[in-house]
């Protein structure tokens, strides 16, 4: 599944990366179909 950041988190992320919230959303929408589910989420012990 996917989750969308709330407005305050979106603004904080945009400030962190030095881009506008709109540009951040465009990048997320553009790359949404390219990531594999659960990629990198498995841990080895």
C-alpha positions in Angstrom: 0.0 0.0 0.0 0.9 3.6 -0.2 0.5 6.5 2.3 0.3 10.2 1.6 2.0 12.7 3.9 -0.2 15.1 5.7 0.3 18.8 4.9 2.6 19.7 7.7 4.9 16.7 6.9 4.8 17.6 3.2 5.9 21.1 4.0 8.7 19.9 6.3 10.0 17.5 3.7 9.9 20.2 1.0 11.9 22.6 3.3 14.4 19.8 4.1 15.1 19.2 0.5 15.0 22.8 -0.5 12.2 22.5 -3.0 8.5 23.5 -3.2 5.8 21.1 -2.0 4.4 21.1 -5.5 7.7 19.9 -6.9 8.0 17.3 -4.2 4.5 16.0 -5.1 5.3 15.9 -8.8 8.5 13.8 -8.1 6.5 11.4 -5.9 3.8 11.0 -8.6 6.4 10.5 -11.3 8.3 7.8 -9.4 5.4 6.1 -7.7 5.3 3.3 -10.3 9.0 2.6 -10.3 9.6 1.3 -6.8 9.3 -2.4 -5.9 7.0 -3.2 -3.0 8.9 -3.8 0.3 12.2 -3.0 -1.4 14.9 -2.8 1.3 12.5 -3.4 4.1 13.7 -6.9 5.0 16.3 -7.2 7.7 18.9 -10.0 8.1 19.9 -11.0 11.6 
